[in-house]
Amino acid sequence: MKNRVAVTGMGIVSAIGLSVAENLNSLRNAQKGITRVDNFETSLLDKVRVGEIKLSNEQLSKKLQLPIDNSMTRTGMLGALAAQQAVASAQIDVTSQNYRTGLVSSTSVGGMDITEKYFYAYENNPELHRYIASHDAGVSSQHIADYLGLKGFVTTISTACSSAANAIMLGAQLIKSGRLDRVIVGGTDALSKFTLNGFNTLMILSDTYCKPFDQNRKGLNLGEAAAYLILESAEIVEKESKEVLAYLSGYGNANDAFHQTASSENGEGAYLAMKKAFEIAGLSPQDINYINAHGTATPNNDLSEGHALIRVFGEHVPAFSSTKAYTGHTLAAAAGIEAVYSILALQNDVIFPNLNFETPMEEIHLLPQTGLLQQSVNHVLSNSFGFGGNCSTLIFSKA
């Protein structure tokens, strides 16, 4: 199929592992990465739990072999680590002139973790001025491209928690339209005081382990992560006889147009995004074997998404789970890491459990998959919904 978009590589760093293999092992063994905050001081230390990567900025910098005077923030370093893995996994040379290669990265935090740290020190410490420009969301993308040696197309998507899904969509569209031959797509976000305090102000943070789709869910656990896929055209795959990990067969984006931070009661945006994804994929709801749900464990999201799933799938909602109880909600990176998890489900014919679930929601009859399930998985649907009503759906299919 000429316009088919293949996934030929992937990389990930999250609270449950610093590689694809480590993440898969944690998913299989129900090893969540939710802890107290260790990497920065916060007044919320004893009040919230997070999905934190237990490496300091200094350790990340050393791992990437960056110069001492670099201006890369935590968001950029996590992204560089995951993107480097993806490039190695796909065995591509991003500096080659044989193919048009681009990067579509996404973030919502940008360089906030560093700029908030040094905000009051800039005036009296000129050495810290190199970080000021890094606050901008697009700078992390350029830092990742520079680290990889990529000189081609680079752009940044920032649509809150659906960002990486939209980055993946844009990458696919750039390939299908003939503008690029292959694209590095995904997202990266670091934990910061600003986001932790912001979500606390919204009163949607849990003081314990989050419980997606549970009647007694109290809110989300924030997290940090980065994940990238390598998308390549069918022509390259055929010409280079490349191994394909999965195909991105469908995608859709729609706006809920309901509220700045809340989803509509009937999940209109989610419903429309899923419908669009099915149309592009040429698949029907009955073809889906597993749904990687957005499932943030907030009272609003899980009920809204549940209604949307019932509207799309009727009484036959396939096995579904939220993996955010493992990693926390990683904001712009969420759809990236969950794209990796969706592909792992396809590769291993496995459905990952929805941890911490105990009591079904009273309003609707939906029961997530609570144990590791081995079964044939040919098509996975992954949902990601962001503030501002930005709803996105991806469908991945077995190679």
DRENLUMRO-321020 format. One line per 2 residues: number of its first residue (from 0); their letters; for each residue x, y, z of N, C-alpha, C. Coordinates in steps of 0.2 Angstrom, whole numbers, plus 5000, padded with zeros to 4 digits. Example, Ala and Ser with C-alpha at 12.3 -4.5 7.8 and 13.67 -1.06 7.14 Angstrom:
% residues 2
0) AS) 5066 4972 5039 5062 4978 5039 5066 4984 5039 ~ 5064 4989 5035 5068 4995 5036 5064 5000 5039;
% end
This chain:
% residues 399
0) MK) 5004 4994 5000 5000 5000 5000 5004 5006 5000 ~ 5004 5010 4995 5008 5016 4994 5009 5021 5000;
2) NR) 5003 5022 5002 5003 5028 5007 5003 5025 5015 ~ 5005 5019 5015 5005 5016 5022 5011 5019 5026;
4) VA) 5010 5020 5032 5016 5023 5036 5018 5018 5041 ~ 5024 5016 5041 5027 5011 5045 5031 5014 5051;
6) VT) 5031 5010 5057 5035 5012 5062 5041 5007 5062 ~ 5047 5010 5062 5053 5006 5061 5057 5006 5067;
8) GM) 5056 5011 5072 5060 5011 5078 5056 5015 5083 ~ 5058 5014 5089 5055 5017 5095 5060 5017 5101;
10) GI) 5059 5023 5105 5063 5023 5111 5059 5027 5116 ~ 5061 5025 5122 5057 5028 5128 5061 5028 5134;
12) VS) 5060 5033 5138 5062 5034 5145 5056 5036 5150 ~ 5055 5032 5155 5049 5034 5159 5051 5032 5166;
14) AI) 5046 5033 5171 5047 5031 5178 5047 5023 5179 ~ 5046 5019 5174 5046 5012 5174 5052 5009 5170;
16) GL) 5056 5013 5167 5061 5011 5164 5065 5016 5159 ~ 5071 5014 5158 5075 5019 5153 5076 5016 5146;
18) SV) 5072 5011 5145 5073 5008 5138 5066 5005 5136 ~ 5065 5003 5130 5059 4999 5128 5059 4992 5132;
20) AE) 5064 4989 5133 5064 4982 5136 5063 4983 5144 ~ 5065 4988 5147 5064 4989 5154 5056 4991 5155;
22) NL) 5054 4995 5151 5047 4997 5151 5042 4991 5150 ~ 5044 4987 5145 5040 4980 5144 5040 4976 5150;
24) NS) 5046 4975 5153 5047 4971 5159 5042 4974 5165 ~ 5042 4980 5166 5038 4983 5171 5031 4982 5170;
26) LR) 5029 4983 5164 5022 4982 5162 5019 4975 5163 ~ 5024 4970 5161 5022 4963 5162 5021 4961 5169;
28) NA) 5025 4965 5174 5026 4963 5181 5022 4967 5185 ~ 5018 4972 5183 5014 4976 5187 5019 4981 5191;
30) QK) 5024 4983 5189 5029 4987 5193 5028 4994 5191 ~ 5024 4998 5196 5023 5005 5194 5029 5009 5197;
32) GI) 5029 5015 5194 5035 5019 5196 5032 5025 5199 ~ 5027 5025 5203 5024 5030 5207 5027 5031 5214;
34) TR) 5030 5037 5215 5034 5038 5221 5033 5045 5224 ~ 5036 5047 5229 5036 5054 5231 5041 5058 5227;
36) VD) 5041 5065 5227 5046 5069 5223 5052 5069 5226 ~ 5058 5067 5222 5064 5067 5224 5069 5072 5221;
38) NF) 5067 5074 5215 5072 5078 5211 5072 5086 5212 ~ 5066 5088 5216 5066 5095 5217 5062 5096 5224;
40) ET) 5063 5102 5227 5059 5103 5233 5052 5106 5231 ~ 5047 5104 5235 5040 5106 5234 5037 5106 5241;
42) SL) 5032 5110 5241 5028 5110 5247 5023 5105 5247 ~ 5022 5101 5241 5017 5096 5241 5020 5089 5242;
44) LD) 5027 5089 5244 5030 5083 5245 5027 5077 5248 ~ 5023 5079 5254 5020 5073 5257 5012 5073 5255;
46) KV) 5010 5077 5250 5003 5077 5248 5002 5073 5242 ~ 5007 5072 5237 5006 5069 5231 5011 5064 5229;
48) RV) 5009 5060 5224 5014 5055 5222 5015 5056 5214 ~ 5021 5055 5212 5022 5056 5205 5026 5051 5201;
50) GE) 5026 5051 5195 5030 5046 5191 5036 5049 5189 ~ 5041 5049 5193 5047 5052 5192 5053 5048 5190;
52) IK) 5057 5050 5185 5063 5047 5183 5069 5048 5188 ~ 5071 5043 5191 5076 5044 5196 5083 5045 5194;
54) LS) 5084 5050 5190 5090 5052 5187 5090 5060 5188 ~ 5096 5063 5191 5096 5070 5192 5098 5073 5185;
56) NE) 5097 5079 5184 5099 5083 5178 5107 5082 5177 ~ 5111 5082 5182 5118 5080 5181 5119 5073 5178;
58) QL) 5116 5068 5181 5116 5062 5178 5114 5061 5171 ~ 5109 5064 5169 5106 5064 5162 5111 5067 5158;
60) SK) 5114 5073 5160 5119 5076 5156 5125 5072 5155 ~ 5127 5069 5160 5133 5064 5159 5131 5058 5155;
62) KL) 5125 5056 5155 5123 5050 5151 5123 5052 5144 ~ 5121 5058 5142 5121 5060 5135 5128 5063 5133;
64) QL) 5133 5063 5138 5140 5066 5136 5139 5073 5134 ~ 5135 5077 5137 5135 5084 5135 5140 5089 5138;
66) PI) 5142 5094 5135 5147 5098 5138 5145 5102 5144 ~ 5149 5104 5148 5147 5107 5155 5143 5113 5154;
68) DN) 5145 5117 5149 5141 5123 5148 5135 5123 5143 ~ 5132 5117 5143 5126 5116 5138 5120 5119 5141;
70) SM) 5115 5121 5137 5109 5124 5140 5103 5120 5139 ~ 5104 5113 5138 5098 5109 5138 5095 5108 5144;
72) TR) 5088 5108 5144 5084 5107 5151 5083 5100 5151 ~ 5079 5098 5157 5077 5091 5158 5073 5089 5153;
74) TG) 5068 5093 5151 5064 5091 5145 5068 5089 5139 ~ 5072 5093 5137 5077 5091 5131 5081 5085 5132;
76) ML) 5084 5084 5138 5088 5079 5139 5084 5072 5139 ~ 5078 5072 5142 5074 5066 5142 5072 5064 5135;
78) GA) 5071 5070 5131 5069 5069 5124 5075 5066 5120 ~ 5081 5069 5121 5087 5067 5117 5088 5059 5119;
80) LA) 5087 5057 5125 5089 5050 5127 5084 5046 5123 ~ 5077 5047 5123 5073 5043 5120 5073 5043 5112;
82) AQ) 5074 5049 5109 5075 5050 5102 5081 5046 5100 ~ 5087 5046 5104 5093 5043 5102 5091 5035 5102;
84) QA) 5088 5032 5106 5086 5025 5106 5082 5024 5100 ~ 5077 5028 5098 5073 5027 5092 5077 5026 5086;
86) VA) 5081 5031 5085 5086 5031 5079 5090 5025 5079 ~ 5093 5023 5085 5097 5017 5085 5092 5011 5083;
88) SA) 5086 5011 5086 5082 5005 5085 5080 5004 5077 ~ 5079 5010 5074 5077 5010 5067 5083 5009 5062;
90) QI) 5089 5010 5065 5096 5009 5061 5096 5014 5056 ~ 5094 5020 5057 5095 5025 5052 5100 5030 5053;
92) DV) 5102 5034 5048 5107 5039 5049 5104 5046 5047 ~ 5102 5050 5052 5098 5056 5051 5102 5061 5047;
94) TS) 5109 5060 5047 5113 5065 5043 5113 5063 5035 ~ 5111 5057 5033 5111 5055 5026 5107 5060 5022;
96) QN) 5109 5061 5016 5106 5065 5011 5101 5061 5007 ~ 5101 5055 5008 5097 5050 5003 5090 5051 5005;
98) YR) 5088 5052 5011 5081 5053 5012 5080 5059 5016 ~ 5074 5062 5015 5072 5068 5019 5069 5066 5025;
100) TG) 5073 5068 5031 5071 5066 5037 5069 5072 5041 ~ 5064 5072 5046 5062 5077 5050 5061 5075 5057;
102) LV) 5059 5080 5061 5058 5079 5068 5052 5083 5070 ~ 5046 5079 5072 5041 5083 5075 5040 5081 5082;
104) SS) 5042 5085 5087 5042 5084 5094 5037 5088 5097 ~ 5035 5086 5103 5030 5090 5107 5032 5090 5114;
106) TS) 5029 5096 5117 5030 5097 5124 5025 5102 5127 ~ 5024 5101 5133 5019 5107 5136 5023 5110 5142;
108) VG) 5028 5107 5145 5032 5110 5150 5038 5114 5147 ~ 5041 5112 5141 5046 5115 5138 5052 5116 5143;
110) GM) 5056 5121 5144 5061 5122 5149 5059 5124 5155 ~ 5053 5124 5157 5051 5127 5163 5054 5124 5170;
112) DI) 5056 5118 5170 5060 5115 5176 5066 5119 5177 ~ 5069 5122 5172 5076 5126 5174 5074 5133 5175;
114) TE) 5070 5136 5170 5069 5143 5171 5065 5145 5177 ~ 5061 5141 5180 5058 5142 5186 5063 5141 5192;
116) KY) 5068 5137 5191 5073 5136 5196 5078 5142 5197 ~ 5079 5145 5191 5084 5151 5191 5081 5158 5190;
118) FY) 5074 5158 5190 5071 5164 5189 5073 5170 5193 ~ 5074 5169 5199 5077 5175 5204 5084 5176 5204;
120) AY) 5088 5171 5200 5095 5172 5200 5098 5175 5194 ~ 5094 5176 5189 5096 5178 5182 5099 5185 5183;
122) EN) 5096 5189 5186 5099 5196 5187 5106 5197 5189 ~ 5108 5193 5194 5114 5193 5197 5119 5188 5195;
124) NP) 5117 5183 5190 5121 5178 5188 5121 5177 5181 ~ 5125 5181 5177 5125 5180 5170 5127 5173 5167;
126) EL) 5130 5169 5171 5131 5162 5168 5125 5158 5167 ~ 5120 5160 5170 5113 5157 5170 5109 5159 5164;
128) HR) 5111 5165 5161 5107 5168 5155 5106 5163 5149 ~ 5111 5158 5149 5110 5153 5143 5104 5149 5144;
130) YI) 5101 5149 5150 5095 5145 5150 5088 5148 5148 ~ 5089 5155 5148 5083 5159 5147 5079 5157 5141;
132) AS) 5083 5157 5135 5079 5155 5129 5077 5148 5129 ~ 5079 5144 5133 5077 5137 5134 5070 5136 5136;
134) HD) 5067 5141 5139 5060 5141 5142 5055 5139 5136 ~ 5057 5142 5130 5052 5141 5124 5051 5134 5123;
136) AG) 5045 5132 5121 5044 5125 5120 5048 5122 5114 ~ 5049 5126 5109 5052 5124 5103 5060 5123 5103;
138) VS) 5063 5126 5109 5070 5125 5110 5072 5118 5111 ~ 5068 5115 5115 5069 5107 5117 5069 5103 5110;
140) SQ) 5065 5105 5106 5065 5101 5099 5071 5102 5095 ~ 5073 5109 5095 5080 5110 5092 5086 5107 5095;
142) HI) 5086 5107 5102 5091 5104 5105 5091 5096 5104 ~ 5086 5093 5103 5085 5086 5102 5088 5085 5095;
144) AD) 5086 5089 5090 5088 5088 5083 5096 5090 5082 ~ 5098 5095 5086 5105 5096 5086 5109 5090 5089;
146) YL) 5107 5087 5094 5110 5081 5097 5110 5076 5093 ~ 5105 5074 5089 5105 5069 5084 5109 5070 5078;
148) GL) 5110 5077 5076 5114 5079 5070 5109 5080 5065 ~ 5103 5081 5066 5098 5082 5061 5097 5089 5059;
150) KG) 5098 5090 5052 5098 5096 5049 5092 5098 5045 ~ 5087 5093 5045 5081 5094 5041 5075 5098 5045;
152) FV) 5069 5096 5043 5063 5099 5045 5062 5098 5053 ~ 5061 5103 5057 5060 5102 5064 5054 5107 5066;
154) TT) 5050 5104 5069 5044 5108 5072 5042 5105 5079 ~ 5038 5109 5082 5035 5108 5089 5028 5108 5089;
156) IS) 5025 5103 5092 5017 5103 5094 5016 5104 5101 ~ 5012 5108 5103 5010 5109 5110 5002 5110 5111;
158) TA) 4999 5104 5112 4992 5104 5113 4990 5100 5119 ~ 4994 5102 5124 4993 5099 5131 4994 5092 5131;
160) CS) 4989 5088 5133 4990 5081 5134 4989 5076 5128 ~ 4987 5079 5123 4987 5076 5116 4992 5077 5112;
162) SA) 4997 5081 5114 5003 5084 5110 5006 5078 5106 ~ 5009 5073 5109 5013 5068 5106 5008 5064 5100;
164) AN) 5002 5063 5102 4997 5060 5097 4997 5065 5091 ~ 4997 5071 5092 4996 5076 5086 5003 5076 5082;
166) AI) 5008 5075 5086 5015 5075 5083 5015 5069 5078 ~ 5013 5063 5081 5013 5057 5077 5009 5058 5071;
168) ML) 5003 5061 5071 4998 5062 5066 5002 5067 5060 ~ 5005 5072 5063 5008 5077 5058 5014 5073 5054;
170) GA) 5017 5069 5058 5023 5065 5055 5020 5061 5049 ~ 5014 5057 5051 5011 5053 5045 5009 5057 5039;
172) QL) 5006 5063 5041 5004 5067 5035 5009 5070 5031 ~ 5015 5071 5034 5021 5074 5030 5024 5068 5026;
174) IK) 5023 5062 5028 5025 5057 5024 5020 5055 5018 ~ 5014 5055 5020 5009 5054 5015 5008 5059 5010;
176) SG) 5010 5065 5011 5009 5071 5007 5016 5071 5002 ~ 5021 5067 5004 5027 5067 5000 5032 5072 5002;
178) RL) 5031 5075 5008 5035 5081 5010 5042 5078 5013 ~ 5041 5073 5017 5046 5069 5020 5046 5062 5019;
180) DR) 5052 5059 5019 5052 5051 5018 5052 5048 5025 ~ 5054 5051 5030 5054 5048 5037 5054 5053 5042;
182) VI) 5051 5052 5048 5050 5057 5053 5051 5054 5060 ~ 5055 5058 5064 5055 5056 5071 5049 5059 5075;
184) VG) 5045 5056 5078 5039 5059 5081 5038 5057 5088 ~ 5036 5061 5092 5034 5059 5099 5034 5065 5104;
186) GT) 5035 5064 5110 5035 5070 5115 5039 5069 5121 ~ 5040 5074 5124 5044 5074 5130 5042 5080 5135;
188) DA) 5042 5078 5142 5040 5083 5147 5043 5081 5153 ~ 5046 5085 5157 5049 5084 5163 5044 5087 5169;
190) LS) 5044 5084 5175 5041 5087 5180 5043 5094 5182 ~ 5039 5098 5184 5041 5105 5187 5036 5107 5192;
192) KF) 5039 5112 5196 5035 5115 5201 5028 5118 5198 ~ 5029 5121 5192 5024 5125 5189 5018 5120 5188;
194) TL) 5019 5114 5185 5014 5110 5183 5011 5106 5189 ~ 5016 5105 5194 5013 5101 5200 5008 5106 5204;
196) NG) 5010 5112 5204 5006 5117 5208 5000 5119 5204 ~ 5001 5119 5197 4995 5121 5193 4989 5115 5194;
198) FN) 4991 5109 5193 4986 5103 5193 4984 5103 5201 ~ 4988 5105 5206 4985 5105 5212 4980 5110 5213;
200) TL) 4981 5116 5210 4976 5121 5210 4969 5119 5207 ~ 4970 5115 5202 4964 5112 5199 4960 5107 5203;
202) MI) 4964 5105 5208 4961 5100 5213 4960 5093 5210 ~ 4965 5091 5205 4964 5085 5202 4970 5080 5203;
204) LS) 4974 5082 5208 4979 5077 5210 4977 5072 5215 ~ 4980 5066 5215 4978 5061 5220 4984 5061 5225;
206) DT) 4982 5060 5231 4987 5060 5237 4989 5052 5238 ~ 4987 5048 5233 4989 5041 5234 4990 5038 5226;
208) YC) 4990 5032 5226 4991 5029 5219 4984 5030 5215 ~ 4985 5033 5209 4979 5034 5205 4975 5028 5203;
210) KP) 4969 5028 5202 4964 5022 5201 4960 5023 5195 ~ 4963 5023 5189 4959 5024 5183 4953 5020 5182;
212) FD) 4947 5023 5181 4941 5020 5179 4937 5017 5186 ~ 4940 5019 5192 4937 5016 5198 4932 5021 5201;
214) QN) 4927 5019 5204 4922 5023 5207 4925 5028 5212 ~ 4930 5026 5215 4933 5030 5221 4939 5033 5219;
216) RK) 4940 5034 5212 4946 5038 5210 4946 5045 5212 ~ 4952 5047 5214 4953 5054 5217 4957 5059 5213;
218) GL) 4959 5057 5208 4963 5061 5203 4969 5058 5200 ~ 4974 5062 5197 4979 5059 5194 4986 5059 5198;
220) NL) 4991 5055 5195 4998 5056 5197 5001 5059 5191 ~ 5004 5065 5192 5008 5068 5187 5015 5064 5186;
222) GE) 5017 5064 5180 5023 5060 5178 5028 5064 5173 ~ 5034 5061 5172 5038 5064 5167 5041 5058 5163;
224) AA) 5042 5059 5156 5044 5054 5152 5046 5057 5145 ~ 5048 5053 5141 5049 5055 5134 5049 5048 5129;
226) AY) 5046 5049 5123 5046 5043 5119 5045 5046 5112 ~ 5048 5042 5107 5048 5044 5100 5048 5037 5096;
228) LI) 5044 5038 5090 5044 5033 5085 5048 5035 5079 ~ 5050 5031 5075 5052 5032 5068 5047 5030 5063;
230) LE) 5044 5035 5060 5039 5034 5055 5043 5034 5048 ~ 5042 5029 5044 5045 5029 5037 5040 5027 5032;
232) SA) 5041 5029 5026 5036 5028 5020 5037 5020 5018 ~ 5032 5018 5015 5032 5011 5012 5037 5010 5007;
234) EI) 5039 5016 5003 5044 5015 4998 5051 5014 5001 ~ 5052 5017 5007 5059 5016 5010 5059 5009 5013;
236) VE) 5053 5007 5016 5053 5000 5019 5054 4995 5014 ~ 5051 4996 5008 5052 4991 5003 5059 4991 5000;
238) KE) 5062 4997 4999 5068 4998 4996 5074 4995 5000 ~ 5073 4997 5007 5078 4995 5012 5077 4988 5015;
240) SK) 5072 4985 5013 5070 4978 5016 5070 4979 5024 ~ 5067 4984 5026 5067 4986 5033 5062 4982 5037;
242) EV) 5064 4980 5044 5059 4977 5048 5054 4982 5051 ~ 5048 4980 5051 5042 4985 5053 5040 4983 5059;
244) LA) 5040 4987 5064 5037 4986 5071 5030 4985 5071 ~ 5027 4990 5068 5019 4991 5067 5018 4996 5062;
246) YL) 5011 4996 5060 5009 5002 5056 5005 5006 5059 ~ 5005 5013 5058 5001 5018 5060 4995 5018 5055;
248) SG) 4990 5015 5056 4985 5014 5051 4979 5019 5052 ~ 4978 5022 5057 4973 5027 5058 4974 5033 5063;
250) YG) 4971 5038 5062 4972 5044 5067 4967 5049 5066 ~ 4965 5052 5071 4960 5057 5071 4960 5062 5077;
252) NA) 4958 5068 5075 4958 5074 5080 4952 5078 5080 ~ 4949 5079 5085 4943 5083 5086 4943 5088 5092;
254) ND) 4939 5093 5092 4939 5097 5098 4933 5096 5102 ~ 4933 5095 5108 4927 5095 5112 4923 5101 5113;
256) AF) 4926 5107 5112 4923 5113 5112 4918 5114 5118 ~ 4920 5112 5124 4916 5112 5130 4918 5116 5135;
258) HQ) 4925 5115 5137 4927 5119 5143 4935 5119 5142 ~ 4938 5124 5146 4945 5125 5146 4949 5119 5148;
260) TA) 4947 5116 5153 4950 5110 5156 4946 5104 5157 ~ 4940 5104 5156 4936 5098 5157 4933 5095 5151;
262) SS) 4932 5089 5150 4929 5086 5145 4921 5086 5145 ~ 4918 5085 5140 4910 5085 5140 4908 5079 5143;
264) EN) 4902 5079 5146 4899 5073 5149 4898 5067 5144 ~ 4896 5069 5138 4895 5063 5133 4901 5061 5129;
266) GE) 4907 5065 5130 4913 5063 5127 4913 5065 5120 ~ 4910 5070 5118 4909 5072 5111 4916 5072 5107;
268) GA) 4921 5076 5109 4927 5076 5106 4931 5069 5105 ~ 4930 5065 5110 4933 5059 5110 4930 5054 5105;
270) YL) 4923 5055 5105 4919 5051 5100 4921 5053 5093 ~ 4921 5059 5092 4923 5061 5085 4930 5059 5083;
272) AM) 4935 5060 5088 4942 5058 5086 4942 5051 5084 ~ 4939 5046 5088 4939 5039 5087 4936 5038 5080;
274) KK) 4930 5041 5079 4927 5040 5072 4931 5042 5066 ~ 4935 5047 5067 4939 5049 5061 4945 5044 5061;
276) AF) 4948 5042 5066 4953 5037 5066 4951 5031 5062 ~ 4945 5028 5063 4942 5023 5060 4941 5024 5053;
278) EI) 4939 5030 5051 4938 5031 5044 4945 5031 5040 ~ 4950 5034 5043 4957 5034 5040 4960 5027 5039;
280) AG) 4959 5023 5045 4961 5016 5045 4957 5011 5040 ~ 4951 5013 5039 4947 5008 5035 4945 5002 5039;
282) LS) 4945 5003 5046 4943 4998 5050 4936 5000 5054 ~ 4934 4995 5057 4927 4996 5061 4929 4994 5068;
284) PQ) 4925 4997 5073 4926 4996 5080 4927 4988 5082 ~ 4924 4984 5078 4925 4977 5079 4932 4974 5078;
286) DI) 4936 4978 5074 4943 4976 5073 4947 4977 5078 ~ 4946 4981 5083 4950 4983 5089 4950 4978 5094;
288) NY) 4957 4976 5096 4958 4970 5101 4959 4973 5108 ~ 4962 4979 5108 4964 4982 5114 4964 4990 5113;
290) IN) 4961 4993 5119 4961 5001 5119 4966 5003 5125 ~ 4971 5007 5123 4975 5010 5128 4971 5017 5129;
292) AH) 4968 5017 5135 4963 5022 5136 4967 5028 5139 ~ 4965 5034 5138 4968 5040 5141 4968 5039 5149;
294) GT) 4962 5038 5151 4962 5036 5158 4966 5039 5163 ~ 4965 5045 5165 4969 5049 5169 4967 5048 5177;
296) AT) 4962 5045 5178 4959 5044 5185 4956 5050 5188 ~ 4955 5055 5184 4951 5061 5187 4943 5059 5186;
298) PN) 4939 5061 5190 4932 5060 5190 4929 5062 5183 ~ 4931 5068 5180 4928 5070 5174 4931 5066 5168;
300) ND) 4937 5065 5167 4940 5061 5161 4937 5054 5161 ~ 4938 5050 5166 4936 5043 5165 4929 5042 5164;
302) LS) 4924 5046 5166 4917 5045 5165 4916 5048 5158 ~ 4919 5053 5156 4918 5056 5149 4921 5051 5144;
304) EG) 4927 5049 5145 4929 5044 5140 4925 5037 5140 ~ 4923 5035 5146 4919 5029 5146 4912 5030 5142;
306) HA) 4909 5036 5142 4903 5037 5138 4905 5037 5131 ~ 4911 5040 5129 4913 5040 5122 4914 5033 5119;
308) LI) 4917 5029 5124 4919 5022 5122 4912 5018 5120 ~ 4907 5019 5125 4901 5016 5124 4898 5018 5117;
310) RV) 4898 5025 5116 4895 5027 5110 4898 5024 5104 ~ 4905 5023 5104 4908 5020 5098 4907 5013 5097;
312) FG) 4908 5009 5103 4909 5002 5103 4902 4999 5105 ~ 4897 5002 5108 4891 4999 5110 4892 4995 5116;
314) EH) 4889 4989 5116 4889 4985 5122 4895 4980 5121 ~ 4899 4981 5116 4905 4977 5115 4912 4980 5115;
316) VP) 4913 4984 5121 4919 4988 5121 4925 4982 5122 ~ 4930 4983 5118 4935 4978 5119 4939 4979 5125;
318) AF) 4944 4974 5127 4948 4975 5133 4951 4982 5132 ~ 4951 4985 5138 4954 4992 5138 4958 4992 5145;
320) SS) 4963 4997 5145 4966 4999 5152 4969 5005 5151 ~ 4971 5008 5156 4975 5014 5157 4982 5012 5160;
322) TK) 4987 5014 5156 4994 5013 5159 4996 5018 5163 ~ 4992 5024 5165 4995 5029 5168 4996 5028 5176;
324) AY) 4993 5022 5178 4994 5020 5185 5001 5017 5186 ~ 5005 5016 5180 5012 5014 5180 5016 5020 5180;
326) TG) 5015 5025 5176 5019 5030 5174 5018 5037 5177 ~ 5011 5038 5179 5009 5044 5180 5007 5047 5173;
328) HT) 5003 5053 5174 5001 5056 5168 5007 5061 5165 ~ 5010 5059 5160 5016 5062 5158 5015 5068 5153;
330) LA) 5009 5071 5153 5007 5077 5149 5008 5076 5141 ~ 5012 5080 5139 5014 5080 5131 5017 5073 5129;
332) AA) 5020 5070 5134 5024 5064 5132 5019 5058 5132 ~ 5013 5059 5135 5008 5053 5136 5007 5049 5130;
334) AG) 5005 5052 5125 5003 5048 5119 5009 5045 5116 ~ 5015 5048 5117 5021 5045 5114 5023 5038 5118;
336) IE) 5023 5039 5125 5024 5032 5128 5019 5027 5127 ~ 5013 5029 5127 5007 5025 5126 5007 5022 5118;
338) AV) 5010 5026 5114 5011 5023 5107 5016 5017 5107 ~ 5021 5018 5111 5026 5013 5112 5022 5007 5115;
340) YS) 5018 5008 5121 5015 5002 5124 5010 4999 5119 ~ 5007 5003 5115 5002 5000 5110 5006 4995 5105;
342) IL) 5012 4997 5103 5016 4993 5099 5018 4987 5102 ~ 5020 4988 5108 5022 4982 5112 5017 4977 5113;
344) AL) 5011 4979 5114 5005 4975 5114 5004 4971 5108 ~ 5005 4974 5102 5004 4971 5096 5010 4966 5095;
346) QN) 5016 4968 5097 5022 4963 5096 5021 4957 5100 ~ 5019 4958 5106 5019 4952 5111 5012 4949 5112;
348) DV) 5007 4951 5108 5000 4949 5109 4998 4948 5117 ~ 4999 4954 5120 4997 4955 5127 4993 4961 5128;
350) IF) 4989 4961 5133 4985 4967 5135 4988 4969 5142 ~ 4990 4975 5143 4993 4977 5150 4987 4979 5155;
352) PN) 4988 4977 5161 4983 4978 5166 4982 4985 5168 ~ 4976 4987 5170 4974 4993 5173 4975 4993 5181;
354) LN) 4980 4995 5183 4982 4994 5190 4978 4998 5195 ~ 4977 4995 5201 4974 4999 5207 4966 4999 5206;
356) FE) 4963 4995 5201 4956 4995 5200 4953 4991 5205 ~ 4947 4993 5209 4944 4989 5214 4936 4990 5212;
358) TP) 4933 4996 5211 4926 4996 5211 4924 4999 5205 ~ 4919 4996 5201 4916 4999 5195 4913 5006 5196;
360) ME) 4913 5010 5191 4910 5016 5191 4902 5015 5191 ~ 4899 5019 5195 4891 5018 5196 4888 5020 5190;
362) EI) 4890 5025 5186 4886 5028 5181 4886 5024 5175 ~ 4891 5020 5173 4891 5016 5167 4894 5009 5169;
364) HL) 4893 5004 5165 4895 4998 5166 4901 4996 5162 ~ 4907 4998 5164 4913 4997 5160 4918 4994 5165;
366) LP) 4921 4989 5163 4926 4985 5168 4933 4985 5164 ~ 4938 4989 5166 4945 4988 5163 4948 4981 5164;
368) QT) 4953 4980 5160 4957 4974 5161 4961 4974 5167 ~ 4961 4970 5172 4964 4971 5178 4970 4966 5179;
370) GL) 4971 4962 5174 4977 4957 5175 4980 4957 5168 ~ 4986 4954 5168 4990 4954 5161 4986 4948 5157;
372) LQ) 4984 4950 5151 4980 4945 5147 4984 4944 5141 ~ 4986 4937 5139 4989 4935 5133 4983 4933 5128;
374) QS) 4983 4937 5123 4978 4935 5118 4980 4938 5111 ~ 4977 4936 5106 4979 4939 5099 4978 4946 5099;
376) VN) 4982 4951 5097 4981 4958 5096 4984 4960 5089 ~ 4979 4962 5085 4980 4964 5078 4980 4972 5077;
378) HV) 4975 4975 5081 4974 4982 5081 4973 4985 5088 ~ 4977 4990 5089 4976 4994 5095 4974 5001 5094;
380) LS) 4969 5003 5098 4967 5010 5098 4970 5014 5104 ~ 4973 5020 5103 4976 5023 5109 4973 5030 5109;
382) NS) 4970 5032 5115 4967 5039 5116 4971 5044 5120 ~ 4971 5050 5118 4974 5055 5122 4970 5062 5121;
384) FG) 4968 5064 5127 4964 5070 5127 4968 5076 5131 ~ 4967 5082 5128 4971 5087 5132 4966 5093 5134;
386) FG) 4969 5097 5138 4965 5104 5140 4964 5107 5133 ~ 4959 5112 5134 4956 5115 5128 4952 5111 5123;
388) GN) 4950 5105 5126 4946 5101 5122 4949 5097 5116 ~ 4956 5097 5116 4960 5094 5111 4960 5086 5112;
390) CS) 4956 5082 5108 4955 5075 5108 4958 5072 5102 ~ 4963 5067 5103 4966 5063 5098 4966 5056 5099;
392) TL) 4966 5052 5093 4966 5045 5093 4970 5042 5088 ~ 4974 5037 5090 4979 5034 5085 4977 5026 5085;
394) IF) 4977 5023 5079 4976 5016 5078 4983 5013 5076 ~ 4985 5008 5079 4991 5005 5077 4989 4997 5075;
396) SK) 4992 4995 5070 4991 4988 5067 4997 4984 5067 ~ 4996 4978 5068 5002 4973 5068 5005 4973 5061;
398) A) 5012 4972 5061 5016 4972 5055 5014 4965 5052;
% end
